């Protein structure tokens, strides 16, 4: 295998015409230059220099290698500089995937702080609900996945192969029309909503809703289902039913015509940032995780 340090020596010998002159240029000893040239010839399996007295002349193979050496060494220098920039957070790219309420409530604050601290780091964002977002991480389609899982869910996810950065516990709240009989209640037992028409969210949240309601002794009558939280809130506000939503989903949407109430039993979902163990060592990814954690505490 040809080493970059050997190419530098060969180029110096070709430019100066002797081992001793190359040694002076490189700041090393003449025997060191000689040893490195021998090692390079062993690596290539062919003579690179013809030694005639004090003169050094390149063989055809030596000329070819010198011709390529400048481009190789320039490319290596550029690569070293780019890697150093990424390691120092002067450059870098992070592919982030997040569920919609995380994208609206946590991601903007985190990315604004990241850009202010490290303007050379670029972050792309794609929306996806878990488990799809977690699959994207494992398949190499993103670097960080913002995800969630419900406390006590029957089909708990196995994240043992991932780095899990806990961010916050997001409590579910009830949402009823503002003229609903329970709209002024401090808290509502979910069983009190057994006879109401329901508006359900994403498929995962829908399953959780059914589990919670069945645990309270009834099966919810779901009249509408949509992944769009603003649509859920608008449907409730129009008096078409009741819903249970994460508090995070209400942070960036004004619930016009609807009122949030605490529900019992309390149900929470754990919001986390996920990455792969090797990716955690990448400075830009580590910085993104840190800023997501800070955004979750505000």
MARMAR-913451 format. One line per field, with one value per residue: residue number from 1; chain; x, y, z of N, C-alpha, C, O, CB in turn. Coordinates in steps of 0.02 Angstrom, whole numbers, m for minus. Atoms other than C-alpha are relative to their C-alpha. Glycine has a CB too. Layout:
num: [NUM  ...]
chaine: [A  ...]
n_X: [X  ...]
n_Y: [Y  ...]
n_Z: [Z  ...]
ca_X: [X  ...]
ca_Y: [Y  ...]
ca_Z: [Z  ...]
c_X: [X  ...]
c_Y: [Y  ...]
c_Z: [Z  ...]
o_X: [X  ...]
o_Y: [Y  ...]
o_Z: [Z  ...]
cb_X: [X  ...]
cb_Y: [Y  ...]
cb_Z: [Z  ...]
//
This chain:
num: [1  2  3  4  5  6  7  8  9  10  11  12  13  14  15  16  17  18  19  20  21  22  23  24  25  26  27  28  29  30  31  32  33  34  35  36  37  38  39  40  41  42  43  44  45  46  47  48  49  50  51  52  53  54  55  56  57  58  59  60  61  62  63  64  65  66  67  68  69  70  71  72  73  74  75  76  77  78  79  80  81  82  83  84  85  86  87  88  89  90  91  92  93  94  95  96  97  98  99  100  101  102  103  104  105  106  107  108  109  110  111  112  113  114  115  116  117  118  119  120  121  122  123  124  125  126  127  128  129  130  131  132  133  134  135  136  137  138  139  140  141  142  143  144  145  146  147  148  149  150  151  152  153  154  155  156  157  158  159  160  161  162  163  164  165  166  167  168  169  170  171  172  173  174  175  176  177  178  179  180  181  182  183  184  185  186  187  188  189  190  191  192  193  194  195  196  197  198  199  200  201  202  203  204  205  206  207  208  209  210  211  212  213  214  215  216  217  218  219  220  221  222  223  224  225  226  227  228  229  230  231  232  233  234  235  236  237  238  239  240  241  242  243  244  245  246  247  248  249  250  251  252  253  254  255  256  257  258  259  260  261  262  263  264  265  266  267  268  269  270  271  272  273  274  275  276  277  278  279  280  281  282  283  284  285  286  287  288  289  290  291  292  293  294  295  296  297  298]
chaine: [A  A  A  A  A  A  A  A  A  A  A  A  A  A  A  A  A  A  A  A  A  A  A  A  A  A  A  A  A  A  A  A  A  A  A  A  A  A  A  A  A  A  A  A  A  A  A  A  A  A  A  A  A  A  A  A  A  A  A  A  A  A  A  A  A  A  A  A  A  A  A  A  A  A  A  A  A  A  A  A  A  A  A  A  A  A  A  A  A  A  A  A  A  A  A  A  A  A  A  A  A  A  A  A  A  A  A  A  A  A  A  A  A  A  A  A  A  A  A  A  A  A  A  A  A  A  A  A  A  A  A  A  A  A  A  A  A  A  A  A  A  A  A  A  A  A  A  A  A  A  A  A  A  A  A  A  A  A  A  A  A  A  A  A  A  A  A  A  A  A  A  A  A  A  A  A  A  A  A  A  A  A  A  A  A  A  A  A  A  A  A  A  A  A  A  A  A  A  A  A  A  A  A  A  A  A  A  A  A  A  A  A  A  A  A  A  A  A  A  A  A  A  A  A  A  A  A  A  A  A  A  A  A  A  A  A  A  A  A  A  A  A  A  A  A  A  A  A  A  A  A  A  A  A  A  A  A  A  A  A  A  A  A  A  A  A  A  A  A  A  A  A  A  A  A  A  A  A  A  A  A  A  A  A  A  A  A  A  A  A  A  A  A  A  A  A  A  A]
n_X: [42  m38  15  m7  m65  m49  9  m31  m73  m14  8  m57  m59  5  m8  m68  m50  m43  27  m23  37  69  1  m2  64  52  m18  m15  m67  m8  19  73  25  m18  42  68  1  m2  66  46  m15  26  73  20  m27  m41  m45  27  m57  m63  m53  m64  m45  37  61  60  43  62  19  66  49  m10  29  73  21  m9  53  62  m10  25  72  17  m16  45  65  m5  0  69  41  m19  27  73  14  m15  55  58  m15  2  67  1  38  33  69  40  66  46  69  39  73  22  3  m69  m27  26  m9  m68  m52  m21  m43  m64  m40  m21  m57  m56  m27  m35  m63  m42  32  m22  33  64  48  60  55  54  51  20  20  m26  m67  m34  m60  m53  m23  m43  m65  m36  m15  m50  31  m5  m51  35  72  41  52  35  33  47  m11  42  29  m7  m52  m55  m53  m66  m49  m62  m57  m5  m13  64  m7  66  10  52  60  54  63  59  55  63  20  72  26  2  67  13  19  m59  m52  m25  m25  m72  m23  55  m14  12  62  55  6  13  54  m14  m36  m71  m44  m64  m59  m40  16  m29  39  67  m5  m8  65  44  m23  17  73  20  m19  51  62  41  m34  20  29  m42  35  m48  m70  m46  m67  m11  24  44  65  33  22  55  59  26  26  63  51  12  m23  m52  m65  m56  m60  m59  m7  m47  36  39  m43  m7  66  50  59  59  63  m10  m31  m39  13  m40  37  m23  m68  m51  m38  m56  m44  m70  m30  m73  m40  m36  m51  m39  m60  m56  17  m3  m67  m8  12  62  56  0  24  72  32  m4  47  68  11  9  65  53  4  25]
n_Y: [m60  m62  m47  m70  m26  22  m41  m66  9  10  m64  m42  27  m17  m72  m23  40  42  15  m49  m63  14  2  m70  m31  31  m8  64  22  34  71  6  m6  62  54  m8  15  73  25  m15  46  65  m3  0  60  m17  m57  m66  m45  27  m35  m1  m43  m46  m21  41  m8  38  50  m15  8  m57  m59  6  m10  m71  m36  8  m16  m67  3  41  m36  m57  27  20  m61  m26  45  m12  m65  7  40  m43  m49  36  16  m62  m29  m56  27  62  8  45  14  7  18  m14  2  m69  m46  m13  m47  m68  m25  8  m7  m69  m29  36  m14  m71  m4  35  m43  m57  24  32  m18  42  65  0  51  10  25  37  24  71  26  66  29  m12  m42  42  41  m42  m5  64  11  m48  m56  m60  4  m8  8  m21  51  5  63  m10  39  59  24  73  15  m46  6  19  m48  19  m8  m71  m48  m32  m62  m21  m72  m23  40  m39  27  m7  m40  5  m59  1  m65  m47  1  68  3  10  m47  m39  45  0  63  43  71  14  38  m48  m17  63  m4  m54  16  m15  m16  33  m24  47  70  21  m34  31  63  m18  m24  58  37  m37  2  69  8  m35  37  m13  m6  m65  m3  m47  m25  m31  15  m39  m10  m72  m23  m58  24  29  m56  m35  43  m6  m68  m4  37  65  54  m14  31  m1  m20  m17  m72  m28  m15  m61  m57  m44  m8  m29  42  m42  34  61  m11  57  19  58  62  53  3  m37  38  m40  30  m20  m29  15  m7  63  4  61  m10  m31  m69  m42  m27  m54  m63  m35  39  m10  m68  0  32  m46  m56  26  8  m67  m26  35  m23  m70]
n_Z: [0  5  m53  19  m21  49  60  m12  6  71  34  m19  33  71  8  m20  35  m43  m66  m51  11  m21  m73  m24  14  m42  m70  m31  16  64  m7  m4  68  35  m25  24  71  5  m19  54  55  m20  5  70  32  58  m14  15  11  24  m35  38  m39  m45  33  m5  58  m8  50  30  m54  m46  31  m4  m69  m16  35  m37  m71  m17  m6  m58  m61  m5  m20  m70  m41  0  m42  m71  m20  m5  m60  m57  m5  m27  m70  m38  8  48  55  m19  21  m42  27  m57  15  m60  5  11  m58  m18  50  m11  m68  m25  51  18  m53  0  60  m2  m45  33  53  m31  m30  51  64  56  m2  35  m23  40  m42  33  m48  1  m65  m17  3  63  m10  m29  55  42  m34  6  71  22  36  m41  m52  m64  5  m57  m2  m65  m17  m55  m61  m7  63  6  49  m14  49  m23  22  m34  44  16  m54  m16  m40  m23  5  m46  m7  29  m25  43  m28  36  37  9  23  m56  m32  m24  m70  m42  21  m57  m53  m11  29  23  8  70  5  8  71  34  49  47  62  m9  56  m17  35  42  m16  m63  m52  2  m38  m70  m22  m8  m59  m61  m9  m18  m69  m41  5  59  64  28  67  37  60  45  m15  42  m27  m4  m64  8  23  m59  m42  34  m2  m68  m7  37  m37  32  m42  m49  18  m47  37  m41  m13  48  62  m11  m12  58  31  m44  5  9  m10  m39  m65  m25  m69  m23  0  m45  m27  37  50  24  49  m9  60  m1  61  11  52  m3  m42  36  17  m60  m5  50  m36  20  m27  m73  m13  14  m58  m57  9  m7  m71  m30  22  m36  m69  0]
ca_X: [0  66  77  58  219  316  240  296  474  471  410  548  682  617  616  790  882  960  921  1024  938  767  812  855  691  588  682  739  898  968  955  771  739  831  731  565  609  654  487  395  484  437  256  249  352  460  611  564  738  897  1049  1200  1335  1266  1125  949  843  662  613  456  358  435  383  205  196  264  139  m4  73  28  m156  m160  m75  m182  m340  m280  m244  m417  m494  m396  m452  m635  m631  m550  m688  m823  m737  m726  m910  m859  m949  m1057  m1227  m1363  m1518  m1659  m1827  m1966  m2150  m2258  m2288  m2103  m2062  m2171  m2136  m1956  m1860  m1868  m1794  m1660  m1607  m1605  m1487  m1380  m1364  m1317  m1182  m1119  m1171  m1073  m1178  m1324  m1479  m1614  m1786  m1913  m2077  m2111  m2203  m2125  m2099  m2060  m1938  m1844  m1837  m1763  m1626  m1582  m1584  m1462  m1588  m1565  m1442  m1561  m1741  m1860  m1982  m2101  m2173  m2319  m2299  m2360  m2399  m2425  m2311  m2163  m2023  m1852  m1724  m1582  m1472  m1492  m1430  m1583  m1580  m1736  m1809  m1973  m2131  m2281  m2449  m2608  m2749  m2932  m3002  m3188  m3295  m3296  m3484  m3468  m3541  m3365  m3273  m3254  m3199  m3027  m3005  m3112  m3114  m3101  m3248  m3357  m3329  m3383  m3538  m3456  m3407  m3216  m3089  m2928  m2752  m2612  m2628  m2511  m2605  m2768  m2712  m2661  m2830  m2923  m2813  m2842  m3030  m3045  m2950  m3085  m3220  m3279  m3232  m3228  m3339  m3215  m3308  m3156  m2971  m2832  m2645  m2663  m2673  m2742  m2880  m2918  m2930  m3041  m3158  m3174  m3199  m3340  m3429  m3406  m3330  m3198  m3015  m2862  m2704  m2525  m2492  m2349  m2474  m2566  m2413  m2408  m2597  m2728  m2876  m3013  m3184  m3109  m3050  m2913  m2949  m2844  m2896  m2884  m2804  m2651  m2566  m2396  m2284  m2095  m2015  m1838  m1703  m1625  m1464  m1344  m1195  m1066  m1160  m1163  m975  m999  m984  m1130  m1245  m1193  m1224  m1397  m1442  m1383  m1487  m1642  m1621  m1604  m1758  m1859  m1822  m1889]
ca_Y: [0  171  291  479  512  409  507  669  602  543  712  800  684  714  902  915  774  693  612  738  889  808  778  962  1014  893  929  750  646  574  393  423  478  326  208  283  270  86  59  144  37  m118  m61  m32  m185  m92  27  210  288  255  298  350  416  569  592  524  492  435  273  272  207  343  477  410  408  585  643  576  623  808  772  636  743  895  789  718  891  949  796  827  1009  960  828  953  1078  948  893  1074  1106  1233  1119  964  896  817  733  749  662  709  680  834  902  882  974  1121  1130  1072  1075  1262  1316  1181  1218  1407  1385  1260  1379  1524  1419  1328  1420  1301  1151  1113  1018  946  900  770  728  547  463  321  178  235  368  237  124  269  288  104  103  249  375  497  536  586  532  623  490  445  295  283  228  51  25  m160  m156  m66  m30  m108  31  m67  m49  141  288  357  538  568  742  760  673  735  714  682  805  798  918  959  1093  1251  1233  1052  1004  961  1109  1198  1045  1044  861  730  542  472  358  516  533  355  407  546  539  539  617  515  561  462  271  248  377  296  127  209  296  132  45  183  187  m2  3  122  1  63  64  238  275  355  462  550  507  619  636  826  894  1065  969  871  1033  1115  965  972  1161  1135  1025  863  764  753  704  664  750  768  936  961  960  1108  1218  1287  1283  1395  1282  1395  1340  1200  1185  1074  979  859  678  535  411  510  449  509  480  488  604  552  589  432  402  260  230  274  431  492  522  641  819  891  749  767  955  926  806  933  1074  965  924  1109  1153  1023  1105  1278]
ca_Z: [0  m49  97  82  178  51  m92  m11  0  m182  m240  m142  m214  m391  m364  m283  m372  m219  m52  46  m35  m9  173  196  116  222  383  412  389  228  294  334  155  90  201  148  m35  m11  76  m68  m198  m98  m94  m281  m324  m449  m449  m446  m452  m547  m443  m545  m430  m343  m467  m452  m605  m605  m691  m799  m649  m540  m665  m667  m478  m461  m591  m486  m318  m325  m355  m223  m91  m133  m118  47  115  63  146  307  309  279  416  535  495  530  691  745  699  567  444  446  401  509  438  565  558  679  712  674  849  888  726  777  964  991  828  785  953  945  767  792  940  842  695  810  895  739  580  469  521  404  463  351  422  366  455  499  642  740  706  529  591  692  539  440  571  567  376  368  298  442  582  722  748  864  924  1065  1154  1275  1455  1476  1292  1252  1101  1179  1057  1074  1063  1144  990  987  1089  1178  1238  1346  1316  1409  1471  1372  1458  1360  1386  1340  1212  1213  1130  1234  1266  1317  1486  1549  1474  1642  1739  1818  1769  1685  1705  1531  1568  1575  1388  1347  1251  1152  969  957  842  837  785  702  695  843  947  893  960  1123  1136  1112  1244  1372  1341  1348  1511  1575  1521  1351  1168  1091  942  822  695  623  611  547  568  564  741  687  597  757  855  724  721  910  903  778  906  808  949  1085  1076  1179  1121  1185  1267  1145  1001  1079  1102  925  887  962  1005  935  996  1101  1280  1352  1513  1616  1598  1720  1725  1675  1517  1462  1315  1326  1198  1150  1023  948  854  818  935  802  751  930  913  765  833  731  786  969  960  884  1026  1155  1080  1068  1253  1297  1193  1287  1455  1404]
c_X: [44  m22  15  69  56  m6  32  77  19  m3  58  65  m1  14  71  55  44  m35  18  m38  m73  m5  0  m69  m55  16  13  71  1  m16  m76  m32  14  m45  m72  m6  3  m68  m51  11  m24  m76  m23  25  41  46  m32  55  59  56  65  46  m41  m67  m56  m43  m60  m6  m68  m54  5  m31  m77  m25  7  m55  m66  6  m30  m75  m22  11  m45  m70  0  0  m69  m45  15  m30  m76  m19  12  m56  m62  11  m5  m67  1  m38  m33  m73  m34  m68  m46  m68  m39  m74  m26  m1  70  32  m22  19  72  54  19  47  69  44  22  61  62  31  38  68  48  m30  21  m34  m69  m43  m58  m53  m52  m48  m13  m18  39  m56  38  64  57  28  48  69  40  21  50  m28  m3  53  m29  m74  m32  m60  m34  m26  m43  19  m47  m31  15  57  58  57  66  51  69  62  14  22  m65  13  m71  m6  m53  m56  m59  m67  m56  m53  m62  m14  m75  m23  m10  m68  m19  m15  61  55  30  28  76  32  m61  23  m18  m64  m61  m12  m18  m51  11  26  73  34  69  56  34  m15  27  m38  m70  0  4  m66  m47  21  m20  m75  m23  20  m48  m69  m44  44  m22  m30  37  m35  49  70  44  67  15  m30  m43  m70  m39  m30  m58  m64  m32  m32  m66  m55  m13  25  51  63  45  62  59  3  45  m36  m39  43  1  m67  m48  m65  m65  m63  5  36  36  m16  45  m44  32  m27  50  37  54  36  70  27  75  30  42  55  36  63  58  m15  4  69  13  m18  m66  m61  m5  m26  m75  m38  m1  m51  m72  m16  m12  m68  m57  m9  m29  m75]
c_Y: [62  48  72  28  m21  39  69  m4  m8  66  47  m23  19  74  22  m39  m42  m13  53  66  m9  0  71  33  m25  6  m67  m21  m35  m75  m10  4  m65  m58  5  m14  m76  m30  12  m46  m71  m3  m5  m61  14  58  65  50  m39  42  m5  49  42  20  m52  13  m45  m53  21  m6  58  63  m2  14  73  41  m3  26  68  0  m39  38  62  m22  m20  60  31  m41  12  65  m5  m38  43  51  m32  m15  62  37  64  m22  m64  0  m49  m8  m19  m20  6  m10  72  46  14  51  71  28  m2  18  72  31  m32  20  73  8  m34  44  60  m21  m26  14  m42  m68  5  m58  m2  m33  m33  m22  m74  m20  m63  m52  13  41  m41  m48  40  7  m64  m15  49  59  64  m11  5  m8  24  m47  2  m70  13  m44  m60  m26  m75  m18  49  m13  m22  48  m16  9  74  40  39  60  22  77  24  m52  44  m31  10  40  m11  65  m6  67  47  5  m69  2  m7  51  39  m43  5  m63  m43  m72  m19  m39  46  18  m62  5  54  m27  24  19  m25  28  m53  m72  m23  31  m29  m65  14  23  m59  m40  35  m3  m70  m15  33  m31  15  2  65  m6  54  20  28  m20  38  6  73  27  63  m20  m31  55  36  m42  2  68  10  m41  m70  m59  23  m37  m1  13  10  76  33  21  65  63  50  12  30  m39  42  m42  m64  17  m63  m12  m59  m62  m50  m67  36  m47  46  m37  29  25  m9  20  m63  10  m66  12  33  72  46  33  56  66  34  m37  10  70  5  m32  47  57  m23  m9  67  28  m32  24  71  2]
c_Z: [0  55  m22  18  m48  m64  9  m7  m74  m38  16  m34  m74  m11  13  m33  43  67  51  m8  20  75  29  m9  47  74  34  m22  m68  5  4  m69  m38  21  m26  m75  m11  17  m56  m59  16  m7  m72  m38  m62  18  m22  m16  m28  31  m40  34  47  m30  9  m61  8  m55  m29  53  50  m28  5  71  22  m33  37  72  19  10  61  65  8  22  73  46  4  44  74  25  10  63  62  10  29  74  44  m6  m41  m63  24  m22  47  m34  57  m25  65  m14  0  61  28  m47  15  69  25  m51  m16  51  m1  m59  m3  45  m31  m54  29  27  m54  m69  m60  m2  m33  25  m49  44  m44  54  m9  72  16  m11  m65  9  29  m53  m45  30  m9  m72  m28  m38  41  54  70  m12  65  2  69  9  62  59  1  m63  m7  m48  8  m49  32  m31  28  m44  m16  61  11  45  22  m2  49  3  m20  20  m51  36  m42  m36  m14  m28  59  33  26  75  46  m14  58  55  6  m29  m15  m1  m71  m10  m8  m73  m41  m55  m53  m67  7  m66  19  m43  m42  20  67  58  5  40  74  29  13  62  64  13  20  72  48  m9  m60  m62  m33  m70  m39  m65  m51  22  m48  34  14  65  m5  m24  58  43  m31  2  69  9  m35  34  m27  42  51  m22  60  m40  48  11  m51  m64  6  5  m57  m35  50  m7  m3  6  40  65  22  74  18  0  48  m26  m45  m48  m27  m56  11  m67  4  m67  m5  m52  7  42  m35  m17  60  7  m51  32  m18  27  75  17  m11  58  60  m7  2  75  34  m19  38  72  5  m1]
o_X: [91  m82  60  97  104  45  61  108  68  39  82  105  50  44  96  111  87  m80  m23  m58  m103  m54  m36  m92  m98  m27  m4  107  m50  m49  m102  m78  m29  m67  m102  m57  m31  m91  m94  m38  m45  m104  m72  m2  51  29  m66  43  70  59  93  43  m80  m107  m44  m58  m54  9  m98  m101  m45  m62  m109  m76  m37  m82  m103  m45  m60  m101  m69  m32  m64  m101  m49  m32  m91  m87  m31  m55  m104  m65  m26  m73  m96  m34  m24  m73  m44  m53  m22  m102  m5  m101  m36  m94  m15  m97  8  22  82  71  16  27  91  103  78  97  119  103  76  108  118  92  89  117  109  m61  m14  m27  m110  m19  m88  m36  m72  m27  m22  16  57  m114  96  114  115  88  99  119  99  71  70  9  m25  76  m2  m101  m15  m97  m14  m34  m24  41  m107  m76  69  95  71  74  80  64  112  117  61  15  m92  38  m108  41  m40  m62  m71  m84  m58  m64  m58  7  m96  12  m26  m73  m77  10  56  111  88  47  111  86  m114  76  m72  m94  m113  m63  m12  m46  m32  58  87  15  97  44  1  m40  m7  m53  m100  m46  m27  m84  m80  m22  m44  m97  m67  m14  m54  m118  m102  105  m82  m7  26  m42  37  84  33  71  66  m91  m95  m119  m100  m88  m106  m119  m93  m87  m107  m111  m65  18  63  61  34  78  49  m16  34  m16  m56  18  4  m68  m54  m95  m102  m72  m45  70  9  m22  61  m103  93  m84  41  57  41  35  78  27  106  m4  74  47  22  88  91  31  15  75  64  m73  m101  m110  m60  m64  m110  m89  m51  m83  m115  m72  m55  m102  m109  m61  m40  m105]
o_Y: [68  63  84  67  15  54  96  41  23  81  83  18  39  92  69  m13  m77  24  73  96  37  25  85  70  12  m8  m75  20  m60  m102  m60  m33  m91  m98  m45  m39  m102  m76  m31  m69  m108  m54  m38  m79  m30  98  69  102  m97  102  m59  109  16  53  m112  71  m103  m40  70  34  82  101  49  47  99  88  46  42  75  29  m20  39  79  11  m9  59  52  m15  14  69  25  m20  40  68  m2  m6  57  93  106  19  m86  52  m100  41  m70  8  m14  0  116  103  67  94  119  88  40  51  87  62  2  32  89  44  m10  48  80  17  m18  m30  m42  m104  48  m113  49  m69  m6  m44  m97  m2  m100  m35  m6  27  m30  m62  14  8  m61  m48  44  95  115  m67  m23  20  0  m51  40  m108  53  m101  m53  m68  m98  m64  90  m70  m7  46  27  16  89  18  69  53  50  112  70  m94  96  m86  61  33  m26  119  m54  116  25  29  m81  46  11  44  60  m17  14  m60  m34  m87  0  m36  26  49  m62  m30  65  m79  76  m4  m4  53  m94  m84  m59  m3  m33  m77  m21  5  m61  m62  2  m14  m77  m53  14  m7  m5  11  75  m46  114  m21  24  m29  36  11  90  32  67  10  m21  52  55  m14  4  73  52  m44  m99  m117  83  m81  34  m23  25  114  91  69  95  119  111  42  5  m40  46  m92  m99  69  m118  34  m101  m59  m51  m69  41  m102  103  m99  88  m12  9  27  m84  48  m104  68  77  114  106  86  91  73  58  m4  21  77  40  m6  52  75  16  6  73  59  m1  12  96  56]
o_Z: [39  62  m61  m19  m59  m96  m38  m34  m96  m80  m28  m55  m102  m61  m19  m40  17  87  92  42  48  103  76  34  68  116  93  m52  m92  m39  m22  m84  m73  m21  m44  m97  m55  m16  m68  m89  m28  m27  m87  m90  m104  61  m73  m47  m12  21  m47  23  87  3  16  m77  29  m113  m7  55  75  9  19  81  57  m4  39  104  72  58  96  109  65  64  108  99  58  81  115  81  56  99  110  66  71  115  103  17  m35  m106  81  m35  65  m51  90  m73  118  m70  26  57  56  m26  3  77  65  m34  m20  32  4  m52  m29  28  m23  m59  2  21  m48  m99  m110  m51  m14  35  m65  91  m95  108  m66  119  m29  m1  m71  m23  11  m54  m68  m6  m26  m84  m86  m71  16  64  117  m59  119  m47  113  m39  105  52  m11  m60  10  m35  m36  m65  90  m91  34  m18  m53  118  m35  100  m18  18  88  m41  10  m1  m86  96  m102  m14  m47  m20  114  90  44  110  105  12  53  108  m43  m58  14  m28  m96  m64  m33  m89  m103  m106  m95  m69  37  m120  70  m98  m74  75  103  108  59  80  115  85  65  100  111  69  63  106  106  19  m61  m58  m43  m111  m29  m111  m112  82  m109  96  44  72  28  m4  63  63  4  9  76  36  m16  9  m12  21  58  m65  109  m87  107  m33  m70  m97  m45  3  m47  m89  106  m61  46  m29  49  69  17  113  m25  17  57  m49  m106  m29  m44  m60  27  m117  54  m117  43  m100  54  45  m7  m15  52  39  m46  59  27  46  102  65  26  80  95  42  24  96  78  22  50  103  60  m1]
cb_X: [m48  m9  41  m55  17  m9  m75  m18  23  m48  m67  9  4  m70  m47  7  42  69  25  76  5  m24  60  54  m21  m8  m53  m53  27  71  33  m30  33  73  m1  m25  58  54  m23  8  75  20  m26  25  m56  m44  68  m42  20  4  9  m12  42  42  13  m39  39  m61  m4  m15  11  73  21  m23  41  69  m9  m21  74  19  m31  42  74  m5  m20  63  49  m28  13  77  17  m29  44  67  m17  m13  69  54  m32  72  46  5  m5  m7  2  m4  m5  14  m32  m67  m44  40  m23  m75  m42  11  m21  m61  m32  m11  m40  m58  m17  m24  m57  m42  m14  6  14  73  m7  10  m24  15  m32  27  m65  57  m76  26  m5  m47  m17  m28  m60  m32  m10  m44  m64  49  m70  m69  51  17  m19  m22  30  m58  51  m71  m11  m52  28  m65  m29  25  10  17  m20  m5  m12  m66  60  m47  36  m14  m19  m28  m9  6  m19  m27  19  m57  41  m37  m68  21  m52  60  m47  28  m28  m55  m20  16  49  m25  m41  58  m9  14  66  m22  m65  50  m34  36  0  m6  49  76  28  74  m3  m22  60  53  m32  2  76  23  m35  31  69  m2  m39  m39  m14  61  m78  71  m51  m7  14  m30  52  m32  58  30  8  50  58  19  19  56  50  9  m63  34  29  m22  33  5  m13  65  27  54  m47  m42  71  50  m27  m11  m4  2  m30  41  m52  76  m76  30  m4  m23  22  49  m47  49  m25  44  m19  13  46  m48  50  19  22  14  m70  m15  51  m45  55  m4  8  71  36  m16  37  72  14  m8  61  56  m9  15  68  29]
cb_Y: [0  32  m17  42  m24  m75  7  25  m62  m51  33  0  m77  m19  37  m5  44  33  m69  11  22  m67  m39  40  m13  m73  36  m55  m47  9  m30  55  61  m18  0  71  35  m28  34  73  m1  m16  64  62  m45  19  m10  26  34  1  m29  20  45  62  11  13  m17  46  m71  m47  m68  10  5  m70  m45  25  m28  m72  m1  50  m30  m65  21  37  m59  m42  52  3  m73  2  54  m35  m64  35  29  m66  m32  45  13  23  m14  m11  m24  27  m58  65  m73  70  m42  m1  m31  m64  m20  1  m40  m71  m35  43  m9  m75  m17  44  m33  m67  25  29  m54  m78  72  m10  m25  m5  15  m44  57  m61  40  m46  m13  m2  m74  36  58  m41  m27  69  15  m57  3  m34  m20  18  55  69  m74  77  m70  52  m58  m15  44  14  39  m31  4  m9  67  m75  72  m71  m38  26  50  m51  57  m26  18  69  m27  2  34  m70  76  m18  8  m15  m10  69  24  m47  m58  m70  48  44  m73  6  m37  22  m43  m38  m45  62  30  m51  14  50  34  m60  78  m76  29  15  m45  20  76  m14  m41  53  47  m45  m7  74  22  m51  28  74  12  65  m61  47  16  m31  53  78  m77  70  m28  36  14  50  m50  m43  48  16  m72  m10  49  m23  38  m1  m55  m21  37  m67  65  m25  11  m51  m56  m7  m24  m28  m68  76  m47  36  m16  m53  22  14  m19  13  m31  13  m73  35  m26  17  14  m60  76  m75  65  m55  60  m25  m66  m40  2  m41  m56  m14  47  5  m75  m8  51  m38  m66  28  35  m68  m36  47  m13  m74  m1  39]
cb_Z: [61  m71  63  34  72  m14  m16  72  41  m31  18  76  9  m27  46  75  m40  12  23  m6  m74  m29  27  m36  m72  m19  36  m22  55  m26  62  46  m37  15  77  16  m37  47  65  m22  m16  72  32  m34  m19  m61  m35  57  66  m79  72  m75  m47  14  m74  67  m66  m1  32  m60  36  13  m73  m22  47  m23  m71  1  17  m55  m62  0  0  m68  m43  11  m30  m72  m19  7  m52  m62  2  m9  m69  m40  6  m22  68  m17  m63  75  m73  73  m54  42  m30  26  59  m29  56  1  m69  m8  46  23  m63  m7  69  0  m63  26  68  m30  m46  57  52  13  m15  4  73  m77  72  m63  41  m41  m9  m29  2  74  10  m49  48  60  m41  m10  75  26  m41  m43  m21  32  m11  33  m14  m5  m14  4  12  m23  63  48  m60  m24  m72  73  m36  m19  20  23  m65  m26  m19  36  m42  72  m70  m21  74  m78  67  m21  2  47  m66  68  m38  m24  m50  m15  12  m10  m51  27  m16  75  48  m70  52  m29  61  41  m26  51  35  30  m62  31  m16  m8  49  7  m54  4  m14  m74  m23  9  m52  m62  m2  m6  m65  m48  11  m18  59  8  m47  m1  3  m14  20  m1  m4  m15  m48  m62  46  m48  m57  42  13  m72  m19  52  m27  m71  0  m67  m42  72  m59  42  m39  m33  71  m16  m17  62  14  m48  m26  m16  60  m68  m66  m40  53  m9  11  71  m71  74  10  48  m59  57  m73  27  m8  14  1  m22  6  m71  28  m64  m30  63  m10  m64  m13  m76  m16  28  m45  m65  18  6  m67  m37  33  m22  m76  1  33  m59]
//
